[in-house]
Every structure is written in C-alpha cells, then in structure tokens.
C-alpha cells in the first residue's frame, strides 16, 4: 500500500487530536466553577490575586489559609488577625462602599449573608466575580473553607485546616459524653432579652459542646420576655462579653445578670454559672468558632463536675470572664480537682 495513502487515511484523526491538545493549551487551565451558598454559579478563569472580603469571618478564613497578603479590602469591623488593620477599608459589612471595592481592583469578592443583596448584584453587574459564603453552622463553615481554598489555589491548605478543625471537634465530642446534658442559654443582649435559638451558629456550639439549647424551640435569633426566661431557668447562661457586640472592657450583660434583682431567682445566677464568652469567637462563622466549642465544653464539664463534687451554694462569687481561657471555679481547697 502507498504510504502516502495510509497517512491520508489517518490525517483527519491526527487533526482532531491536535485540535484537542491545542484547545487544552489555549483554555485557562486554572478555570474553576463553583456554586456558592446562595446557589449562584461563579467561574474564575484565573487564580485570584486581589481579594476583597466583605465579612470578618471570611477574612479569618483567608488568613487561616495563609492568603492575607492577597486581601486588598476588608470591612471596618475586621479585627483579626491584627494585621488586617493595615488593609484598606471598604465600609461596614452591612453598608459596603461599591466605589471603594471597585477602586482596589479585586478579581474576587467574598461576600456573606449579611452583605445586602443589592450590593452583591451591583458588584456582579460591574463584572466583578462575587462569591457569597453564608454558613449556618460549623459543618457549613468547614465546607466553605474548602470552597475558598479551591477558588484561591489553596486547596492543600484548606484540606489541612479542615482536617485539623474536624479532629478538634471529634475530641470535644468524645469528652462531651456526660450522663445528663445541662440546659444552656446564649444571650446576645439583655435589654430586651435577645437569645440564640435553633439553626444558629451558637446553637451548634452548645450542642457540640455537650449542652442543650434551652431556646432550641425558637427559630434563629429573637427576643424573649423576662417571664419566659425565668421559666426556662437554664443551668448555664452564656453571654457575649463586652457590650455584646465588641470587646469593651466592661462585661455589661454579665453585670446585668449578676447584679439585677430580676434575675436573682435563676439557678445559673445563684450558682454563679453565668459566663462571658468572646463575642467574636461564638458569633463569627470562621475557624475560631471551634475555640468557642472547646471553651463551652470546658464550662459544661466544669459545671457537671461541680454538681457532683460540692454544693453549688458554697461557690465564691467570682467574675466569670472567659476571653481565651477558662476560669475554673472551685469549691474549697480540699475539693477534688476538676477536669481541665
């Protein structure tokens, strides 16, 4: 057979293979498509180098992935890690300045459920890729770490971080096997009483730590009357430290519970089991929420141990401020050591 004829027979196939190969070379190999927490589909054709974060929790995830050097815009309430203070502000997380976002020329904007929909739509209308990250619980947060890792080329770091957080949560779950789970209330504010119900990050923290959210029958966050709170009579009361929303020096909500006579009949108040926890840790859907789970778990273990080790009425009146470490109560010098 003529060799030329044989080559001509395979020529169309060769062309097809070459076309596929060239297509793979020409198309952006880093292109990635994801579905965000609102169901929107976002495609990035290149790895994002300039990132704007529209929520403190998103900024903390980016920092945990080692990507803070790529962040060119954050909100006015971002405060962790401390390095974020040197990053340009694009406004409040609920009142973003579209003009400031555009000015820093981002190739990825990471929004949250608090970001106004109008702002998200306007930014997308200007051609900016906007991903909305709005985890409702800790499992969602860990999943979103993976999404952000995939989008930013930090997949290995995201997998390592997720595995570490999952391992710590598993350790808490193992230690939270107690015979009777105490009831717990998380109070965001006291005037009016504003508490965390079901389907909230705080509810997930309480349950994972070994407690029962006494307001689990309420949907999300909401106000309750003093009468309802007194009737619920939780074993443990968790309050946001500071003024409820930031880390001011005076724990206003804790002081209100411990010094206002209208709360005096509550078991948690009488037994000095009202604890101020870092409001950022327990309110932000970022990696540090696992710190909150560990803290609350230690509180619950401590309260459970105190119930069996000594008379709660004999507790000294001590401030229950818990920024990053747990203050353990004691019954007396001769009391059995409580678990750490």
MISEKOL-32298 format. One record per residue (C-alpha): residue number from 1; residue in one letter; chain; x, y, z. Coordinates in nm, 4 decimals. Example, Ala and Ser with C-alpha at 12.3 -4.5 7.8 and 13.67 -1.06 7.14 Angstrom:
<drenlos>
i,aa,ch,c1,c2,c3
1,a,A,1.2300,-0.4500,0.7800;
2,s,A,1.3670,-0.1060,0.7140;
</drenlos>
This chain:
<drenlos>
i,aa,ch,c1,c2,c3
1,x,A,0.0000,0.0000,0.0000;
2,x,A,0.1197,0.3507,-0.0799;
3,x,A,0.2498,0.5113,0.2409;
4,x,A,0.1059,0.8440,0.1300;
5,x,A,-0.2405,0.6900,0.1103;
6,x,A,-0.2071,0.5439,0.4590;
7,x,A,-0.1113,0.8836,0.6023;
8,x,A,-0.4042,1.0491,0.4257;
9,x,A,-0.6408,0.7964,0.5807;
10,x,A,-0.5325,0.8908,0.9336;
11,x,A,-0.4921,1.2632,0.8644;
12,x,A,-0.8421,1.3646,0.9890;
13,x,A,-0.7809,1.1769,1.3143;
14,x,A,-0.4447,1.3476,1.3600;
15,x,A,-0.6068,1.6860,1.3096;
16,x,A,-0.8690,1.6056,1.5730;
17,x,A,-0.6067,1.5062,1.8293;
18,x,A,-0.4036,1.8197,1.7575;
19,x,A,-0.7140,2.0352,1.7952;
20,x,A,-0.7902,1.8848,2.1349;
21,x,A,-0.4320,1.9319,2.2520;
22,x,A,-0.4209,2.2914,2.1325;
23,x,A,-0.7555,2.3574,2.2930;
24,x,A,-0.6235,2.2359,2.6266;
25,x,A,-0.3245,2.4642,2.5906;
26,x,A,-0.5247,2.7701,2.4934;
27,x,A,-0.8049,2.7315,2.7516;
28,x,A,-0.7191,2.8582,3.1030;
29,x,A,-0.6126,2.5514,3.2944;
30,x,A,-0.6864,2.7233,3.6255;
31,x,A,-1.0511,2.7914,3.5420;
32,x,A,-1.2818,2.6704,3.8147;
33,x,A,-1.6590,2.6813,3.8572;
34,x,A,-1.8308,2.6615,4.1951;
35,x,A,-2.1807,2.7063,4.3355;
36,x,A,-2.1913,2.9451,4.6297;
37,x,A,-2.4186,2.9327,4.9352;
38,x,A,-2.6964,3.1193,4.7533;
39,x,A,-2.6997,2.8724,4.4647;
40,x,A,-2.5275,3.1107,4.2237;
41,x,A,-2.2681,2.9681,3.9841;
42,x,A,-1.9362,3.1526,3.9660;
43,x,A,-1.6491,3.0798,3.7279;
44,x,A,-1.2972,3.2121,3.7735;
45,x,A,-1.0697,3.1881,3.4700;
46,x,A,-0.7521,3.2540,3.6670;
47,x,A,-0.6294,3.2327,4.0220;
48,x,A,-0.7440,3.5449,4.2116;
49,x,A,-0.4572,3.7618,4.3259;
50,x,A,-0.6531,4.0596,4.4620;
51,x,A,-0.9326,3.9600,4.7024;
52,x,A,-1.1891,4.1709,4.8873;
53,x,A,-1.3572,4.0264,5.1970;
54,x,A,-1.6969,4.1649,5.2955;
55,x,A,-1.7201,3.9896,5.6343;
56,x,A,-1.4833,3.9355,5.9281;
57,x,A,-1.5444,3.5587,5.9205;
58,x,A,-1.4356,3.5407,5.5572;
59,x,A,-1.1234,3.7393,5.6391;
60,x,A,-1.0379,3.4961,5.9188;
61,x,A,-1.0761,3.2015,5.6814;
62,x,A,-0.8477,3.3690,5.4267;
63,x,A,-0.5924,3.4417,5.6985;
64,x,A,-0.6035,3.0807,5.8210;
65,x,A,-0.5272,2.9683,5.4651;
66,x,A,-0.2236,3.1968,5.4502;
67,x,A,-0.3858,3.4293,5.1966;
68,x,A,-0.3911,3.7572,5.3876;
69,x,A,-0.1237,3.9021,5.1577;
70,x,A,-0.3755,3.8812,4.8719;
71,x,A,-0.6536,4.0628,5.0607;
72,x,A,-0.6849,4.4229,4.9376;
73,x,A,-1.0067,4.5237,5.1123;
74,x,A,-1.1883,4.4421,5.4398;
75,x,A,-1.4742,4.5878,5.6447;
76,x,A,-1.4439,4.8359,5.9274;
77,x,A,-1.5246,4.5671,6.1866;
78,x,A,-1.2495,4.3247,6.0826;
79,x,A,-1.0080,4.2955,6.3736;
80,x,A,-0.8468,3.9517,6.3483;
81,x,A,-0.5718,3.8744,6.2905;
82,x,A,-0.4211,4.2115,6.3938;
83,x,A,-0.2574,4.2525,6.0521;
84,x,A,-0.5962,4.3324,5.8969;
85,x,A,-0.5783,4.6831,6.0420;
86,x,A,-0.3295,4.7677,5.7670;
87,x,A,-0.5659,4.6624,5.4869;
88,x,A,-0.7854,4.9296,5.3209;
89,x,A,-1.1432,4.9502,5.4483;
90,x,A,-1.4318,4.9225,5.2025;
91,x,A,-1.7006,5.0196,5.4542;
92,x,A,-1.9177,4.8467,5.7112;
93,x,A,-2.0131,4.4852,5.6447;
94,x,A,-2.3799,4.5837,5.6127;
95,x,A,-2.3092,4.9074,5.4233;
96,x,A,-2.0357,4.8302,5.1720;
97,x,A,-1.8999,5.1110,4.9538;
98,x,A,-1.9189,4.9765,4.5992;
99,x,A,-1.6925,5.2577,4.4842;
100,x,A,-1.4206,5.1590,4.7318;
101,x,A,-1.4473,4.7930,4.6287;
102,x,A,-1.4068,4.8833,4.2620;
103,x,A,-1.1159,5.1150,4.3446;
104,x,A,-0.8971,4.8326,4.4825;
105,x,A,-0.9437,4.6354,4.1549;
106,x,A,-1.0324,4.2931,4.3001;
107,x,A,-1.0518,3.9792,4.0900;
108,x,A,-1.2567,3.8057,4.3614;
109,x,A,-1.5058,3.9409,4.6153;
110,x,A,-1.6158,3.7144,4.9005;
111,x,A,-1.9464,3.8327,5.0469;
112,x,A,-2.1676,3.6943,5.3243;
113,x,A,-2.5355,3.6596,5.4048;
114,x,A,-2.5156,3.9978,5.5799;
115,x,A,-2.3979,4.1681,5.2613;
116,x,A,-2.7026,4.3445,5.1112;
117,x,A,-2.8305,4.1654,4.8008;
118,x,A,-2.8362,4.4985,4.6188;
119,x,A,-2.4636,4.5340,4.6811;
120,x,A,-2.3917,4.1829,4.5536;
121,x,A,-2.5998,4.2414,4.2407;
122,x,A,-2.4391,4.5775,4.1736;
123,x,A,-2.0871,4.4382,4.2050;
124,x,A,-2.1741,4.1499,3.9733;
125,x,A,-2.3291,4.3973,3.7324;
126,x,A,-1.9931,4.5734,3.7191;
127,x,A,-1.8308,4.2480,3.6114;
128,x,A,-1.6772,4.1507,3.9442;
129,x,A,-1.6942,3.7833,4.0481;
130,x,A,-1.8772,3.7737,4.3827;
131,x,A,-1.8997,3.4559,4.5894;
132,x,A,-2.1467,3.4565,4.8797;
133,x,A,-2.0327,3.2498,5.1777;
134,x,A,-2.3056,3.2162,5.4411;
135,x,A,-2.2583,2.9070,5.6598;
136,x,A,-2.5428,2.8376,5.9017;
137,x,A,-2.3416,2.6002,6.1195;
138,x,A,-1.9918,2.4668,6.1776;
139,x,A,-2.0193,2.1917,5.9157;
140,x,A,-2.1138,2.4563,5.6577;
141,x,A,-1.8169,2.6661,5.7662;
142,x,A,-1.5750,2.3771,5.7149;
143,x,A,-1.7284,2.3103,5.3740;
144,x,A,-1.6859,2.6772,5.2797;
145,x,A,-1.3195,2.6621,5.3786;
146,x,A,-1.2878,2.4041,5.1015;
147,x,A,-1.4747,2.6259,4.8558;
148,x,A,-1.2500,2.9245,4.9278;
149,x,A,-0.9429,2.7002,4.9110;
150,x,A,-1.0454,2.5711,4.5680;
151,x,A,-1.1146,2.9209,4.4374;
152,x,A,-0.7845,3.0639,4.5557;
153,x,A,-0.5486,2.7792,4.4709;
154,x,A,-0.5082,2.6945,4.8396;
155,x,A,-0.6727,2.3537,4.8288;
156,x,A,-0.3953,2.1720,5.0245;
157,x,A,-0.4049,2.4348,5.2991;
158,x,A,-0.7856,2.4152,5.3119;
159,x,A,-0.7789,2.0368,5.3428;
160,x,A,-0.5224,2.0562,5.6233;
161,x,A,-0.7177,2.3247,5.8099;
162,x,A,-1.0472,2.1364,5.7706;
163,x,A,-0.8906,1.8150,5.8963;
164,x,A,-0.7478,1.9936,6.1998;
165,x,A,-1.0794,2.1556,6.2881;
166,x,A,-1.2669,1.8270,6.2409;
167,x,A,-1.0168,1.6471,6.4633;
168,x,A,-1.0622,1.9027,6.7412;
169,x,A,-1.4400,1.8750,6.7143;
170,x,A,-1.4163,1.4966,6.7376;
171,x,A,-1.2083,1.5302,7.0540;
172,x,A,-1.4746,1.7578,7.2057;
173,x,A,-1.7485,1.5119,7.1104;
174,x,A,-1.5607,1.2309,7.2842;
175,x,A,-1.5209,1.4346,7.6028;
176,x,A,-1.8831,1.5565,7.5959;
177,x,A,-2.0254,1.2127,7.6768;
178,x,A,-2.1915,1.3074,8.0048;
179,x,A,-2.4906,1.1359,8.1613;
180,x,A,-2.7077,1.4466,8.1825;
181,x,A,-2.6679,1.7357,7.9433;
182,x,A,-2.7189,2.0721,8.1143;
183,x,A,-2.9529,2.3299,7.9625;
184,x,A,-2.7766,2.6356,7.8239;
185,x,A,-2.8946,2.9793,7.7105;
186,x,A,-2.6888,3.2081,7.4907;
187,x,A,-2.7793,3.5735,7.5448;
188,x,A,-2.6709,3.8265,7.2834;
189,x,A,-2.8259,4.1203,7.4672;
190,x,A,-3.0286,4.1695,7.7848;
191,x,A,-3.2476,4.4751,7.7229;
192,x,A,-3.4583,4.3360,7.5710;
193,x,A,-3.3500,3.9757,7.6216;
194,x,A,-3.2203,3.8631,7.2821;
195,x,A,-3.1247,3.4956,7.2591;
196,x,A,-2.9952,3.2386,7.0111;
197,x,A,-3.2483,2.9789,6.9015;
198,x,A,-3.2202,2.6842,6.6651;
199,x,A,-3.0454,2.6977,6.3274;
200,x,A,-2.7820,2.9367,6.4632;
201,x,A,-2.4085,2.9071,6.4988;
202,x,A,-2.4457,2.9415,6.8763;
203,x,A,-2.6948,2.6543,6.8922;
204,x,A,-2.4441,2.4351,6.7093;
205,x,A,-2.1699,2.5377,6.9536;
206,x,A,-2.3879,2.4470,7.2539;
207,x,A,-2.4918,2.1077,7.1164;
208,x,A,-2.1401,2.0104,7.0063;
209,x,A,-2.0075,2.1119,7.3499;
210,x,A,-2.2460,1.8748,7.5267;
211,x,A,-2.5315,2.1042,7.6232;
212,x,A,-2.8957,2.1528,7.5308;
213,x,A,-3.0015,2.4911,7.3983;
214,x,A,-3.2909,2.5855,7.6255;
215,x,A,-3.4303,2.8069,7.3452;
216,x,A,-3.3981,2.5451,7.0711;
217,x,A,-3.7733,2.5757,7.0151;
218,x,A,-3.7228,2.9269,6.8807;
219,x,A,-3.6283,2.9838,6.5179;
220,x,A,-3.2952,3.1644,6.4753;
221,x,A,-3.2428,3.4710,6.6987;
222,x,A,-3.5163,3.6602,6.8761;
223,x,A,-3.6373,3.8392,7.1862;
224,x,A,-3.7966,3.6619,7.4814;
225,x,A,-3.9826,3.8012,7.7780;
226,x,A,-3.8354,3.8007,8.1267;
227,x,A,-4.1140,3.5643,8.2344;
228,x,A,-4.0244,3.3112,7.9647;
229,x,A,-3.6562,3.3309,8.0510;
230,x,A,-3.7282,3.2755,8.4197;
231,x,A,-3.9499,2.9782,8.3370;
232,x,A,-3.6802,2.8208,8.1190;
233,x,A,-3.4326,2.8645,8.4081;
234,x,A,-3.1217,2.7367,8.2232;
235,x,A,-2.8467,2.5591,8.4144;
236,x,A,-2.5815,2.7692,8.2382;
237,x,A,-2.6065,3.1157,8.0872;
238,x,A,-2.3572,3.2235,7.8222;
239,x,A,-2.3442,3.5946,7.7461;
240,x,A,-2.1396,3.7889,7.4953;
241,x,A,-1.8596,3.9697,7.6694;
242,x,A,-1.8069,4.3431,7.6454;
243,x,A,-2.1179,4.5274,7.5349;
244,x,A,-2.2460,4.2241,7.3461;
245,x,A,-2.1086,4.3190,7.0065;
246,x,A,-1.7456,4.4111,7.0713;
247,x,A,-1.4737,4.3554,7.3277;
248,x,A,-1.5149,4.6591,7.5530;
249,x,A,-1.3575,4.6314,7.8972;
250,x,A,-1.6815,4.6074,8.0941;
251,x,A,-1.8968,4.2966,8.0580;
252,x,A,-2.2296,4.4770,8.0552;
253,x,A,-2.4561,4.1744,8.0061;
254,x,A,-2.2762,3.9669,8.2697;
255,x,A,-2.3024,4.2540,8.5167;
256,x,A,-2.6746,4.2882,8.4445;
257,x,A,-2.7422,3.9225,8.5188;
258,x,A,-2.5318,3.9077,8.8327;
259,x,A,-2.6431,4.2391,8.9850;
260,x,A,-3.0032,4.2891,8.8736;
261,x,A,-3.2558,4.1531,9.1211;
262,x,A,-3.4963,4.0465,8.8462;
263,x,A,-3.2549,3.7636,8.7605;
264,x,A,-3.1777,3.6633,9.1192;
265,x,A,-3.4068,3.3581,9.1159;
266,x,A,-3.2279,3.1956,8.8207;
267,x,A,-3.0305,2.8839,8.9143;
268,x,A,-2.7373,2.9923,8.6945;
269,x,A,-2.7201,3.3242,8.8777;
270,x,A,-2.7485,3.1716,9.2259;
271,x,A,-2.4825,2.9117,9.1392;
272,x,A,-2.2570,3.1677,8.9681;
273,x,A,-2.2759,2.9815,8.6388;
274,x,A,-2.3117,3.2830,8.4119;
275,x,A,-2.0144,3.3073,8.1783;
276,x,A,-1.8989,3.5838,7.9453;
277,x,A,-1.7503,3.4423,7.6267;
278,x,A,-1.5610,3.6165,7.3497;
279,x,A,-1.8326,3.7530,7.1225;
280,x,A,-1.6151,3.7202,6.8098;
281,x,A,-1.5404,3.3538,6.8748;
282,x,A,-1.9012,3.2491,6.9260;
283,x,A,-2.0546,3.4784,6.6630;
284,x,A,-1.8249,3.4525,6.3612;
285,x,A,-1.8529,3.1558,6.1282;
286,x,A,-1.4779,3.1207,6.0902;
287,x,A,-1.2159,2.8735,6.2164;
288,x,A,-1.2064,3.0282,6.5644;
289,x,A,-1.5622,2.9128,6.6355;
290,x,A,-1.4037,2.5778,6.7208;
291,x,A,-1.2243,2.7623,7.0027;
292,x,A,-1.5700,2.8596,7.1288;
293,x,A,-1.6851,2.4963,7.1167;
294,x,A,-1.3833,2.3928,7.3244;
295,x,A,-1.4428,2.6708,7.5781;
296,x,A,-1.8118,2.5945,7.6193;
297,x,A,-1.7323,2.2227,7.6506;
298,x,A,-1.4924,2.3004,7.9351;
299,x,A,-1.7615,2.5097,8.1033;
300,x,A,-2.0114,2.2257,8.0752;
301,x,A,-1.7628,1.9697,8.2091;
302,x,A,-1.6796,2.2020,8.4970;
303,x,A,-2.0448,2.2578,8.5886;
304,x,A,-2.1142,1.8844,8.5687;
305,x,A,-1.8183,1.8120,8.7951;
306,x,A,-1.9245,2.0798,9.0435;
307,x,A,-2.2695,1.9278,9.0714;
308,x,A,-2.1258,1.6034,9.1953;
309,x,A,-1.8227,1.7358,9.3808;
310,x,A,-1.9650,2.0066,9.6031;
311,x,A,-2.2570,2.2254,9.6984;
312,x,A,-2.3050,2.4997,9.4381;
313,x,A,-2.4324,2.7355,9.7074;
314,x,A,-2.0853,2.7390,9.8597;
315,x,A,-1.9184,2.8774,9.5462;
316,x,A,-1.7298,3.2026,9.5971;
317,x,A,-1.8638,3.4937,9.3935;
318,x,A,-1.6059,3.5185,9.1174;
319,x,A,-1.6181,3.7066,8.7846;
320,x,A,-1.6835,3.4622,8.5018;
321,x,A,-1.4985,3.6369,8.2202;
322,x,A,-1.3641,3.3953,7.9586;
323,x,A,-1.1809,3.5706,7.6757;
324,x,A,-0.9461,3.2980,7.5530;
325,x,A,-0.9048,3.0719,7.8542;
326,x,A,-1.1485,2.9200,8.1011;
327,x,A,-1.1713,3.0365,8.4598;
328,x,A,-1.2442,2.7272,8.6685;
329,x,A,-1.4476,2.7667,8.9842;
330,x,A,-1.3509,2.5838,9.2993;
331,x,A,-1.5496,2.4672,9.5959;
332,x,A,-1.2778,2.4727,9.8619;
333,x,A,-0.9106,2.3939,9.8987;
334,x,A,-0.9994,2.0348,9.9836;
335,x,A,-1.2330,1.9865,9.6892;
336,x,A,-1.1488,1.7243,9.4286;
337,x,A,-0.9632,1.8560,9.1266;
338,x,A,-1.1939,1.9460,8.8404;
339,x,A,-1.1177,1.8247,8.4862;
340,x,A,-0.9183,2.0660,8.2730;
</drenlos>
